[in-house]
Amino acid sequence: MGLGVEWMVQSAMASMSMLDLRNILALTSPVTRRMRDKMGWSIQDQFGDGGYFKYPNDKLRASIEHFIFPDDLPKTHKDVKVFMEEIWADPSGYVMNVKGPKGNLKVRFNISV
């Protein structure tokens, strides 16, 4: 539906506190790397050529991104923090509407441990 993945990544980030997790690693493409700064992630430059390597083919460059909870929370943009706080406030009932070029989607979260 062209809705993007930002809200899915951010919901995983919010789930970290409920699961007592500290680290998330992501394999990113040029498109998903645009979310890096907004979400407080950082490139792992010890991999490849300064953090970049050719994958899945010679024309594309991938990177490994890392988020540490709660250490990297101060680096996230305000709207990301607000989204995560809304999930923390109601992890089994938070509802959001996602708008995309092909339509709208109502997402109801039911996060439990």
Residue pairs with C-beta under 8 A, 6 or more apart in sequence:
1 100
1 101
1 102
1 103
1 105
2 100
2 101
2 102
3 98
3 99
3 100
3 102
3 105
4 98
4 100
5 32
5 35
6 35
6 38
6 39
7 83
7 96
7 98
7 107
9 26
9 35
9 39
10 39
10 80
10 83
10 84
11 83
11 87
11 109
11 111
12 24
13 24
13 39
13 67
13 69
13 80
13 84
14 83
14 84
14 87
14 88
14 91
14 111
15 21
15 87
15 111
16 22
16 24
16 69
17 69
17 70
17 88
18 91
18 111
18 113
19 113
21 69
22 68
22 69
22 71
23 66
23 67
23 68
23 69
24 66
24 67
24 69
25 44
25 64
25 65
25 66
26 32
26 41
26 64
26 65
26 66
26 67
27 55
27 62
27 63
27 64
28 36
28 62
28 63
28 64
28 65
29 60
29 62
30 60
30 61
33 63
33 65
35 41
36 42
36 43
36 65
37 75
37 77
38 76
38 77
38 79
38 80
39 67
39 76
39 77
39 80
40 67
40 72
40 73
40 74
40 75
40 76
40 77
40 80
41 65
41 66
41 67
41 72
42 65
42 66
42 67
42 72
42 75
43 51
43 63
43 64
43 65
43 66
44 51
44 63
44 64
44 65
44 66
45 51
47 53
47 63
47 64
48 63
51 63
51 64
52 61
52 62
52 63
53 61
53 62
53 63
54 60
54 61
54 62
55 61
55 62
56 62
73 81
76 84
83 96
86 94
86 96
87 94
87 109
87 111
90 109
91 109
91 110
91 111
91 112
92 109
92 110
92 111
92 112
93 108
93 109
93 110
94 108
94 109
95 106
95 107
95 108
95 109
96 106
96 107
96 109
97 104
97 105
97 106
97 107
98 104
98 105
98 106
98 107
